[in-house]
Amino acid sequence: MPLSIGIVGLPNVGKSTLFNALTKKGAETANYPFCTIDPSVGVVTVPDERLYKLADFSKTQRTIPAIVEFVDIAGLVKGASEGQGLGNKFLSNIRETDAIAEVVRIFEDSEIIHVDGRIDPVHDIEVINMELILADLQTVTNREQNIAKDVKRGDKLALKEDALVKKLRSLLESEKLANNLLLEDPEEQKIARQLNLLTMKPFLYILNKKAGGKNLDEMNDPRYEALLQRLSSMGARYVVVDARISEELNAFEGEERKQFADELGVKDDGIDRLIKAGYDLLGLMTYFTTGVQETRAWTIKQRSTAPVAGMAIHTDFKDKFIRAEVINWKTLLDAGSFGVAREKGLVRTEGKEYIVEDGDVIEFKI
């Protein structure tokens, strides 16, 4: 399922460093704005201990994790919606992603230039979000003008779209993200998708700190308290990471990596939590298939029915679906074998209406 998360933020807040930490691709990093000109795309495996426990259980030959795509997008600046910096290109790159991960710098370091010359996380969020809002405002205003003739002649679809566009314009003019508008009408949802607004996408805020640096969260700094209050008022999801440390740790593996982390006093760089949060942000979940040949994590949209979930394996599974044999991963491990699980009645037979749950182990019958 090729869904992607765009990493955005002001220049020099740690976007490319974070991307390197996530993907180990080594995107160029430099201490000046716009060092990333074209977006880089990285496929990142989703950390999931359940998968490896199932693989050990089945003594499997091959283990395949779930994945999520992250896109490194060059830094936005104030005025991007009007073409400042490389604004138009960057906004276009963001538009192609399914969700937005906004990196916010929460450390002070005089050797790493900040585009505004000061560290103010709330201001950074306001700058980025305002540029996205202004770009969306231009989109809805243009759309309102384009359908004006159809609205005048009373076209029903145009009237419905016009009403939605006006609601969105009002929201954006009040400097709020479009995703604040709750859409329950399927027709409105379809219209909104076609508009492809930047701020209609789900957002995740990444608070980037620096080991050994002056981190606002460790200094009881009022700027950090203001940031948390702002995120809370927005109902926003966030995760704290140390992108630079994680990037450095990528040079090591296994016990050597653990030893280096211990030397640095790093218990959690936040990267695994970020990946999981991104996966959830996209509305994704995982079910498993397991056997001697292969144990695999399959990615599906949350609340998928069994036939739709089967399409992750092969598109024919939806039409040819007969039934599915289902058991929770932990229940299976506790039983000790599929045979014992079946004898105890722990393996359920489910039909077409079954809503797959995260962590299900499934065998499809077609």
FENFEN-V771819 format. One record per pair of residues at least 24 apart in sequence whose ideal C-beta (glycine too) atoms are under 8 Angstrom apart, sorted by sequence separation. I is the first residue (numbers start at 0). GAP is how many residues later the second one is. D is the distance in whole Angstrom. If there is no record, write none. Layout:
# FENFEN-V771819
I_GAP_D, I_GAP_D
This chain:
# FENFEN-V771819
42_24_5, 43_24_6, 72_24_8, 163_24_5, 167_24_8, 178_24_7, 241_24_7, 244_24_5, 245_24_8, 288_24_7, 324_24_6, 325_24_5, 42_25_8, 43_25_7, 70_25_8, 139_25_5, 143_25_7, 245_25_5, 323_25_7, 324_25_8, 42_26_6, 43_26_6, 70_26_5, 101_26_6, 176_26_7, 204_26_6, 242_26_8, 322_26_5, 323_26_5, 41_27_7, 101_27_8, 159_27_6, 163_27_5, 167_27_8, 171_27_7, 241_27_5, 322_27_7, 323_27_8, 40_28_6, 41_28_5, 139_28_5, 140_28_7, 159_28_7, 163_28_7, 240_28_6, 241_28_6, 242_28_8, 322_28_6, 325_28_7, 40_29_7, 41_29_8, 139_29_5, 167_29_7, 240_29_3, 327_29_7, 329_29_7, 331_29_5, 40_30_5, 41_30_7, 160_30_5, 164_30_8, 239_30_5, 240_30_6, 323_30_7, 325_30_8, 328_30_5, 39_31_7, 40_31_8, 69_31_7, 159_31_7, 204_31_6, 206_31_6, 208_31_6, 210_31_5, 238_31_6, 320_31_6, 327_31_6, 328_31_7, 38_32_5, 39_32_4, 99_32_8, 135_32_8, 136_32_7, 139_32_7, 203_32_8, 204_32_7, 205_32_7, 206_32_7, 208_32_7, 209_32_7, 240_32_8, 327_32_6, 328_32_5, 5_33_8, 38_33_6, 202_33_6, 203_33_5, 204_33_4, 205_33_6, 206_33_5, 207_33_6, 208_33_5, 210_33_7, 240_33_6, 326_33_7, 327_33_7, 38_34_5, 202_34_7, 203_34_7, 204_34_8, 206_34_7, 207_34_7, 209_34_6, 210_34_5, 238_34_5, 325_34_5, 326_34_5, 38_35_7, 136_35_5, 203_35_7, 205_35_6, 207_35_5, 209_35_8, 238_35_5, 325_35_7, 35_36_6, 37_36_8, 135_36_6, 136_36_7, 325_36_5, 3_37_7, 35_37_7, 36_37_6, 324_37_7, 35_38_4, 76_38_6, 93_38_7, 238_38_5, 323_38_5, 324_38_5, 34_39_8, 35_39_7, 132_39_5, 323_39_7, 33_40_6, 74_40_7, 90_40_8, 236_40_6, 323_40_5, 324_40_7, 33_41_6, 90_41_8, 287_41_6, 323_41_7, 32_42_6, 132_42_6, 135_42_6, 322_42_5, 132_43_8, 320_43_7, 321_43_5, 32_44_7, 86_44_7, 90_44_5, 132_44_7, 236_44_7, 305_44_6, 320_44_8, 321_44_6, 26_45_5, 129_45_7, 131_45_8, 305_45_7, 306_45_5, 320_45_6, 305_46_6, 319_46_4, 22_47_7, 304_47_6, 308_47_4, 316_47_6, 21_48_5, 128_48_7, 304_48_6, 305_48_4, 36_49_7, 77_49_5, 304_49_6, 316_49_6, 76_50_8, 80_50_5, 304_50_6, 305_50_6, 315_50_7, 18_51_6, 33_51_7, 75_51_8, 79_51_4, 80_51_8, 303_51_7, 304_51_7, 312_51_7, 32_52_8, 33_52_7, 75_52_6, 77_52_8, 78_52_8, 81_52_8, 142_52_6, 302_52_6, 303_52_5, 18_53_4, 77_53_7, 80_53_4, 210_53_6, 308_53_7, 38_54_5, 80_54_4, 210_54_8, 309_54_5, 75_55_6, 79_55_8, 139_55_7, 210_55_6, 15_56_6, 138_56_6, 299_56_7, 301_56_8, 305_56_7, 309_56_8, 14_57_6, 80_57_7, 138_57_8, 139_57_7, 176_57_8, 14_58_7, 138_58_6, 305_58_8, 14_60_7, 135_61_5, 12_62_7, 135_62_5, 4_63_7, 6_63_6, 10_63_8, 11_63_7, 134_63_6, 135_63_5, 3_64_8, 4_64_7, 5_64_8, 6_64_7, 10_64_3, 135_64_8, 2_65_7, 3_65_4, 4_65_5, 5_65_5, 6_65_5, 7_65_5, 9_65_6, 2_66_7, 3_66_7, 4_66_7, 6_66_6, 8_66_6, 9_66_7, 10_66_7, 131_66_4, 132_66_6, 1_67_7, 3_67_5, 5_67_5, 8_67_7, 9_67_7, 131_67_5, 7_68_6, 205_68_6, 286_69_5, 128_70_7, 203_70_8, 286_70_8, 284_71_8, 286_71_7, 287_71_8, 289_71_6, 285_72_6, 286_72_7, 287_72_7, 288_72_7, 203_73_6, 284_73_4, 285_73_7, 286_73_4, 287_73_5, 288_73_6, 203_74_6, 286_74_7, 287_74_7, 288_74_7, 286_75_5, 203_77_5, 201_79_5, 30_80_8, 32_80_8, 124_80_7, 201_80_7, 30_81_6, 31_81_7, 201_81_8, 7_82_8, 30_82_6, 32_82_6, 17_85_6, 7_86_6, 120_86_7, 5_87_7, 5_88_5, 14_88_5, 13_89_6, 5_90_8, 12_90_5, 5_91_4, 12_91_7, 13_91_6, 3_92_8, 4_92_6, 7_92_6, 12_92_4, 3_93_5, 4_93_7, 5_93_7, 7_93_7, 8_93_6, 11_93_8, 3_94_6, 4_94_5, 5_94_5, 6_94_5, 7_94_5, 8_94_4, 2_95_5, 3_95_8, 4_95_7, 5_95_7, 7_95_7, 8_95_7, 9_95_8, 120_95_7, 2_96_8, 4_96_5, 6_96_6, 8_96_8, 118_97_7, 99_98_7, 11_100_6, 11_101_6, 12_101_8, 94_101_6, 99_101_5, 101_101_6, 103_101_6, 105_101_5, 106_101_7, 108_101_6, 121_101_7, 11_102_6, 98_102_5, 99_102_7, 100_102_8, 101_102_7, 103_102_7, 105_102_6, 106_102_5, 120_102_6, 124_102_8, 11_103_6, 94_103_6, 97_103_7, 98_103_5, 99_103_5, 100_103_5, 101_103_5, 102_103_5, 103_103_5, 104_103_6, 105_103_5, 106_103_4, 119_103_6, 120_103_7, 9_104_8, 10_104_5, 93_104_6, 96_104_7, 98_104_7, 99_104_7, 100_104_8, 101_104_7, 103_104_7, 108_104_6, 118_104_7, 121_104_5, 9_105_5, 98_105_7, 100_105_6, 102_105_5, 107_105_7, 108_105_7, 120_105_8, 121_105_6, 124_105_7, 9_106_8, 106_106_4, 107_106_4, 120_106_4, 90_107_7, 106_107_6, 106_108_5, 107_108_8, 121_108_5, 105_109_6, 106_109_7, 105_110_5, 12_111_7, 105_111_6, 9_114_5, 8_115_7, 9_117_7, 9_118_7, 105_118_6, 8_119_6, 7_120_6, 105_121_7, 103_123_7, 105_134_8, 102_140_8, 100_173_8, 100_177_6, 98_179_7, 100_180_8, 98_182_5, 98_183_6, 97_184_6, 17_188_7, 17_190_7, 13_194_4, 12_195_6, 4_199_7, 6_199_8, 67_207_7, 69_208_7, 67_210_6, 67_211_5, 65_213_7, 67_214_7, 67_216_7, 65_218_8, 20_220_8, 65_220_5, 20_222_5, 17_223_7, 19_223_8, 20_223_8, 17_225_4, 20_225_4, 46_225_4, 16_226_4, 20_226_4, 23_226_5, 16_227_6, 19_227_5, 17_228_8, 46_228_6, 13_229_5, 20_229_6, 45_229_6, 46_229_7, 13_230_7, 16_230_5, 19_230_7, 44_230_8, 45_230_7, 59_230_7, 63_230_7, 43_231_6, 59_231_7, 60_231_7, 61_231_7, 62_231_8, 63_231_7, 65_231_4, 67_231_8, 57_232_5, 59_232_6, 60_232_6, 61_232_5, 62_232_5, 63_232_4, 64_232_5, 65_232_7, 66_232_7, 45_233_5, 56_233_7, 57_233_6, 58_233_6, 59_233_7, 60_233_7, 61_233_8, 62_233_7, 63_233_7, 65_233_5, 53_234_6, 57_234_6, 59_234_6, 54_235_7, 59_235_4, 49_236_8, 53_236_5, 50_237_7, 57_237_6, 47_238_7, 49_238_7, 45_240_7, 54_240_4, 53_241_5, 50_244_6, 50_245_8, 50_246_5, 49_247_8, 20_248_7, 21_249_7, 47_249_6, 20_250_6, 45_251_7, 21_252_8, 21_253_7, 45_253_8, 4_273_5, 53_275_6, 56_275_7, 4_276_7, 52_276_8, 56_276_6, 4_277_7, 53_278_8, 2_279_5, 49_279_5, 53_279_7, 49_280_8, 52_280_6, 2_281_7, 0_283_7, 0_298_5, 0_299_7, 0_300_8, 53_307_7, 49_309_6, 0_311_7
